[in-house]
């Protein structure tokens, strides 16, 4: 290899668990959602935090808005993008619960 040729850099391989999580996320039909815990239960491995970590690191390539928290709260910092997807797909939405004092 000459000094002018940059070395080829391959992205790191996707961990097997992450690949399985992303496969499930891709199977969620438009207009439907699954929680992080639902996915962990479906896979019979890991838990909501592990699924959330996978989605945070690798989820941009799949319909990430279809994987939600168990309380239904929208992903902080991505609320508008998620709402746009939900509306486009006809996903039923619940009204936010009000807490004491609000």
URZICOR-V620956 format. One record per residue. N is the residue number from 1. PSI is psi in degrees with one decimal (NA if undefined). OMEGA is omega in radians with two decimals (999 if undefined). Layout:
N_PSI_OMEGA / N_PSI_OMEGA
This chain:
1_133.9_-3.14 / 2_167.0_3.13 / 3_-21.7_-3.12 / 4_-15.4_-3.09 / 5_117.4_3.13 / 6_146.4_3.12 / 7_144.6_3.11 / 8_134.6_-3.12 / 9_118.5_3.11 / 10_140.0_3.10 / 11_150.8_3.14 / 12_149.3_3.14 / 13_143.4_3.11 / 14_127.5_3.11 / 15_145.3_-3.10 / 16_-41.2_3.14 / 17_-42.8_3.13 / 18_-40.8_3.12 / 19_-40.8_3.13 / 20_-40.8_3.10 / 21_-47.6_-3.12 / 22_-34.9_3.07 / 23_-42.6_3.12 / 24_-44.3_3.14 / 25_-37.4_3.13 / 26_-22.0_-3.14 / 27_-14.2_-3.12 / 28_121.7_-3.08 / 29_154.6_3.06 / 30_140.5_3.14 / 31_-0.8_3.14 / 32_161.3_3.09 / 33_161.8_2.96 / 34_149.5_3.06 / 35_165.6_3.06 / 36_-42.3_3.12 / 37_-37.3_3.08 / 38_-43.1_-3.12 / 39_-43.7_3.11 / 40_-42.2_3.12 / 41_-43.0_3.11 / 42_-42.5_-3.13 / 43_-15.1_-3.06 / 44_39.0_-3.14 / 45_143.8_3.10 / 46_-164.6_3.14 / 47_-176.3_-3.11 / 48_-38.6_-3.13 / 49_-39.1_3.12 / 50_-41.7_3.11 / 51_-42.4_3.11 / 52_-39.3_3.11 / 53_-44.1_3.11 / 54_-46.1_-3.12 / 55_-37.3_3.12 / 56_-38.7_-3.09 / 57_-37.9_-2.97 / 58_-3.4_-2.96 / 59_-7.9_-3.09 / 60_-18.5_-3.11 / 61_-3.6_-3.13 / 62_171.3_3.11 / 63_76.7_-3.04 / 64_-29.2_-3.09 / 65_-13.2_3.11 / 66_-2.3_3.08 / 67_116.6_-2.97 / 68_165.8_3.03 / 69_156.2_-3.12 / 70_-25.6_3.12 / 71_-1.8_3.10 / 72_-0.5_3.13 / 73_140.5_3.13 / 74_153.5_-3.12 / 75_116.6_-3.11 / 76_131.9_3.14 / 77_-11.2_-3.11 / 78_15.8_-3.05 / 79_-47.9_-3.10 / 80_-43.1_3.13 / 81_-43.5_3.14 / 82_-45.9_3.13 / 83_-39.2_3.10 / 84_-42.9_3.10 / 85_-44.4_-3.13 / 86_-43.6_-3.14 / 87_-42.7_3.14 / 88_-34.0_-3.10 / 89_-4.5_-3.12 / 90_30.3_3.13 / 91_125.5_3.09 / 92_135.7_-3.13 / 93_145.3_3.04 / 94_151.8_3.04 / 95_143.8_3.13 / 96_139.5_3.07 / 97_143.2_3.08 / 98_137.6_3.10 / 99_164.5_3.13 / 100_133.5_3.12 / 101_-3.0_-3.14 / 102_NA_999
